[in-house]
Amino acid sequence: IRTGLLLAPGGEFAFVAFGEAVNQGIMSPQLSSLLFLVVGISMAVTPWLAAGGQLIASRFELHDVRSLLPVESETDDLQDHIIICGFGRVGQIIAQLLSER
């Protein structure tokens, strides 16, 4: 939750991207001005988002999350395993190569 709230605001690169979009004629100057304002405000409220994220996270930490973790007996047989995140074309190729070994 904390990480999500800290990643939510716009960043400095948005100013560069919007400026270049105006230079290339992709975006109107009026829209760019509005988006500059939105990004600037989102950057300004980042400290409050961080504090709010800490408050929300502390409420979750009150609950015992260890009950959500797998029991050791469920993971005892998981030795030398690989987790593939994503099973698109590349993930399938990786899985096939690994299963052949």
NUVO-861639 format. One record per residue (C-alpha): residue number from 1; residue in three letters; z, x, y. Coordinates in Angstrom, 2 decimals, padded with zeros to 5 digits, always signed. Layout:
BEGIN
+-----+-----+---------+---------+---------+
!   n ! res !      zz !      xx !      yy !
+-----+-----+---------+---------+---------+
! NUM ! ALA !       Z !       X !       Y !
...
+-----+-----+---------+---------+---------+
This chain:
BEGIN
+-----+-----+---------+---------+---------+
!   n ! res !      zz !      xx !      yy !
+-----+-----+---------+---------+---------+
!   1 ! ILE ! +000.00 ! +000.00 ! +000.00 !
!   2 ! ARG ! +000.92 ! +002.79 ! +002.39 !
!   3 ! THR ! -002.26 ! +004.68 ! +001.62 !
!   4 ! GLY ! -004.41 ! +001.59 ! +002.05 !
!   5 ! LEU ! -002.93 ! +000.84 ! +005.44 !
!   6 ! LEU ! -003.37 ! +004.44 ! +006.56 !
!   7 ! LEU ! -007.01 ! +004.49 ! +005.44 !
!   8 ! ALA ! -007.81 ! +001.14 ! +007.09 !
!   9 ! PRO ! -008.29 ! +002.28 ! +010.71 !
!  10 ! GLY ! -011.57 ! +003.68 ! +011.92 !
!  11 ! GLY ! -011.94 ! +007.39 ! +012.51 !
!  12 ! GLU ! -013.46 ! +009.73 ! +015.03 !
!  13 ! PHE ! -016.70 ! +009.92 ! +013.08 !
!  14 ! ALA ! -017.34 ! +006.27 ! +013.95 !
!  15 ! PHE ! -017.81 ! +007.32 ! +017.59 !
!  16 ! VAL ! -020.46 ! +009.83 ! +016.56 !
!  17 ! ALA ! -022.18 ! +007.39 ! +014.20 !
!  18 ! PHE ! -022.26 ! +004.53 ! +016.72 !
!  19 ! GLY ! -023.49 ! +006.84 ! +019.48 !
!  20 ! GLU ! -026.31 ! +008.10 ! +017.27 !
!  21 ! ALA ! -027.15 ! +004.52 ! +016.24 !
!  22 ! VAL ! -027.61 ! +003.64 ! +019.92 !
!  23 ! ASN ! -029.74 ! +006.77 ! +020.48 !
!  24 ! GLN ! -031.98 ! +005.82 ! +017.55 !
!  25 ! GLY ! -032.29 ! +002.21 ! +018.73 !
!  26 ! ILE ! -030.54 ! +000.84 ! +015.64 !
!  27 ! MET ! -027.67 ! -000.67 ! +017.61 !
!  28 ! SER ! -027.47 ! -002.16 ! +021.08 !
!  29 ! PRO ! -025.26 ! -000.44 ! +023.65 !
!  30 ! GLN ! -023.23 ! -003.65 ! +024.02 !
!  31 ! LEU ! -022.44 ! -003.78 ! +020.29 !
!  32 ! SER ! -021.65 ! -000.09 ! +020.32 !
!  33 ! SER ! -019.19 ! -000.58 ! +023.19 !
!  34 ! LEU ! -017.45 ! -003.37 ! +021.30 !
!  35 ! LEU ! -017.25 ! -001.26 ! +018.13 !
!  36 ! PHE ! -015.91 ! +001.72 ! +020.11 !
!  37 ! LEU ! -013.15 ! -000.57 ! +021.37 !
!  38 ! VAL ! -012.37 ! -001.88 ! +017.86 !
!  39 ! VAL ! -012.22 ! +001.63 ! +016.39 !
!  40 ! GLY ! -010.09 ! +002.87 ! +019.28 !
!  41 ! ILE ! -007.62 ! +000.01 ! +018.86 !
!  42 ! SER ! -007.48 ! +000.52 ! +015.10 !
!  43 ! MET ! -006.69 ! +004.20 ! +015.65 !
!  44 ! ALA ! -004.03 ! +003.32 ! +018.22 !
!  45 ! VAL ! -002.20 ! +000.95 ! +015.84 !
!  46 ! THR ! -002.14 ! +003.46 ! +012.98 !
!  47 ! PRO ! +001.52 ! +004.43 ! +013.55 !
!  48 ! TRP ! +002.55 ! +000.77 ! +013.30 !
!  49 ! LEU ! +000.43 ! +000.33 ! +010.17 !
!  50 ! ALA ! +002.20 ! +003.33 ! +008.65 !
!  51 ! ALA ! +005.60 ! +001.86 ! +009.48 !
!  52 ! GLY ! +004.59 ! -001.53 ! +008.10 !
!  53 ! GLY ! +003.28 ! +000.10 ! +004.94 !
!  54 ! GLN ! +006.56 ! +001.92 ! +004.50 !
!  55 ! LEU ! +008.47 ! -001.34 ! +004.92 !
!  56 ! ILE ! +006.30 ! -003.18 ! +002.40 !
!  57 ! ALA ! +006.43 ! -000.29 ! -000.07 !
!  58 ! SER ! +010.22 ! -000.10 ! +000.17 !
!  59 ! ARG ! +010.43 ! -003.75 ! -000.85 !
!  60 ! PHE ! +008.32 ! -003.05 ! -003.92 !
!  61 ! GLU ! +010.44 ! -000.02 ! -004.78 !
!  62 ! LEU ! +013.47 ! -002.30 ! -005.03 !
!  63 ! HIS ! +012.00 ! -003.71 ! -008.21 !
!  64 ! ASP ! +012.11 ! -001.53 ! -011.29 !
!  65 ! VAL ! +008.49 ! -000.57 ! -011.89 !
!  66 ! ARG ! +009.40 ! +001.47 ! -014.97 !
!  67 ! SER ! +009.14 ! -001.73 ! -017.00 !
!  68 ! LEU ! +005.42 ! -001.75 ! -016.17 !
!  69 ! LEU ! +004.84 ! +001.70 ! -017.64 !
!  70 ! PRO ! +003.58 ! +001.99 ! -021.22 !
!  71 ! VAL ! +006.17 ! +002.58 ! -023.88 !
!  72 ! GLU ! +006.01 ! +006.01 ! -025.49 !
!  73 ! SER ! +005.29 ! +004.51 ! -028.90 !
!  74 ! GLU ! +002.11 ! +003.00 ! -027.45 !
!  75 ! THR ! +000.89 ! +006.38 ! -026.24 !
!  76 ! ASP ! +002.05 ! +008.69 ! -029.02 !
!  77 ! ASP ! -001.35 ! +008.63 ! -030.72 !
!  78 ! LEU ! -003.20 ! +009.40 ! -027.48 !
!  79 ! GLN ! -003.56 ! +013.15 ! -027.79 !
!  80 ! ASP ! -006.60 ! +015.05 ! -026.50 !
!  81 ! HIS ! -008.22 ! +011.93 ! -025.08 !
!  82 ! ILE ! -010.52 ! +011.72 ! -022.09 !
!  83 ! ILE ! -010.59 ! +008.84 ! -019.64 !
!  84 ! ILE ! -014.00 ! +008.03 ! -018.20 !
!  85 ! CYS ! -013.72 ! +006.18 ! -014.91 !
!  86 ! GLY ! -016.84 ! +004.08 ! -014.61 !
!  87 ! PHE ! -019.23 ! +003.24 ! -017.39 !
!  88 ! GLY ! -022.56 ! +003.17 ! -015.60 !
!  89 ! ARG ! -025.53 ! +005.28 ! -016.64 !
!  90 ! VAL ! -023.77 ! +008.61 ! -016.10 !
!  91 ! GLY ! -020.50 ! +007.41 ! -017.67 !
!  92 ! GLN ! -022.37 ! +006.24 ! -020.76 !
!  93 ! ILE ! -024.18 ! +009.58 ! -021.07 !
!  94 ! ILE ! -020.87 ! +011.44 ! -020.77 !
!  95 ! ALA ! -019.27 ! +009.18 ! -023.39 !
!  96 ! GLN ! -022.18 ! +009.72 ! -025.76 !
!  97 ! LEU ! -022.07 ! +013.50 ! -025.33 !
!  98 ! LEU ! -018.33 ! +013.57 ! -025.89 !
!  99 ! SER ! -018.48 ! +011.35 ! -028.97 !
! 100 ! GLU ! -021.08 ! +013.67 ! -030.53 !
! 101 ! ARG ! -018.62 ! +016.58 ! -030.29 !
+-----+-----+---------+---------+---------+
